[in-house]
Amino acid sequence: MNQVTRRGTAWHNLLGNGEEKSIEFSDGPHYCVAVKRAGPKWNGGYVYMMHASICRTDTAPVRPEDIAYALQALQIRQYDPVGNLRPP
């Protein structure tokens, strides 16, 4: 949890299918959405797991296009061919 979600109140409208989930909450007068989205499947798990809190700077509710815009801006910019993988 980040500081925004720790301050969050009025949690409601949990939606999800499998590894993709979202829930709405408030941070003071701001409406927010916390999202969890899994990356590509790999070796019984996922390449990455994204957790994000998206809040508007005004007092309008977060719209689906706000979420799409924020998530499209996130990119993996570093590739590690070895990663933190260990043999079983």
C-alpha distance (Angstrom), angle and dihedral (degrees) to the residues before:
residue distance angle dihedral
M1 . . .
N2 3.75 . .
Q3 3.81 126.4 .
V4 3.81 92.7 -90.9
T5 3.79 93.8 56.0
R6 3.81 91.8 43.1
R7 3.81 89.0 57.8
G8 3.81 90.9 44.6
T9 3.79 121.4 123.4
A10 3.80 136.7 175.8
W11 3.82 94.1 40.4
H12 3.81 110.5 -167.3
N13 3.81 147.5 142.9
L14 3.81 100.7 48.0
L15 3.80 108.9 -167.1
G16 3.76 128.6 178.6
N17 3.75 150.8 144.2
G18 3.78 117.8 -163.9
E19 3.80 110.3 -45.8
E20 3.83 96.2 -10.4
K21 3.78 113.3 87.5
S22 3.80 138.7 157.4
I23 3.79 136.1 -175.3
E24 3.78 131.4 -175.6
F25 3.80 123.8 -131.7
S26 3.79 142.5 156.3
D27 3.78 129.9 -111.7
G28 3.79 102.7 -166.0
P29 3.82 106.5 -59.8
H30 3.83 92.5 -16.1
Y31 3.77 125.2 98.0
C32 3.80 114.8 -136.8
V33 3.79 142.0 178.3
A34 3.80 125.9 -150.8
V35 3.81 113.7 -152.7
K36 3.78 135.0 -170.8
R37 3.79 118.9 -164.5
A38 3.79 129.4 174.8
G39 3.78 122.4 -138.8
P40 3.79 124.7 -139.2
K41 3.82 117.4 -41.3
W42 3.77 115.9 -105.9
N43 3.81 133.4 172.2
G44 3.82 96.0 -19.6
G45 3.81 93.7 -43.1
Y46 3.78 139.5 49.5
V47 3.79 133.6 -78.4
Y48 3.81 89.0 -128.8
M49 3.80 141.2 -9.6
M50 3.80 116.8 -143.6
H51 3.80 123.2 -153.9
A52 3.81 117.2 -177.5
S53 3.79 139.5 167.9
I54 3.79 114.7 -150.2
C55 3.80 119.7 -167.0
R56 3.77 131.9 172.0
T57 3.79 118.2 -125.0
D58 3.80 90.7 -137.8
T59 3.81 125.6 52.4
A60 3.82 96.2 -98.5
P61 3.82 119.8 116.1
V62 3.82 118.2 -97.4
R63 3.81 109.9 -99.3
P64 3.82 127.0 -152.2
E65 3.81 90.0 -109.4
D66 3.85 89.3 55.8
I67 3.80 89.4 55.8
A68 3.81 92.8 46.1
Y69 3.82 91.2 49.3
A70 3.82 93.3 49.8
L71 3.81 95.1 46.1
Q72 3.82 93.7 46.4
A73 3.79 88.7 57.0
L74 3.82 91.5 59.7
Q75 3.79 113.7 90.9
I76 3.77 136.2 171.1
R77 3.78 102.5 -120.2
Q78 3.78 101.2 172.5
Y79 3.77 125.6 61.7
D80 3.78 121.3 -166.1
P81 3.82 111.7 -170.7
V82 3.81 91.7 -160.8
G83 3.79 99.8 34.1
N84 3.77 118.7 172.9
L85 3.79 94.8 -52.0
R86 3.77 120.7 141.5
P87 3.77 129.3 -171.0
P88 3.84 113.3 -98.8
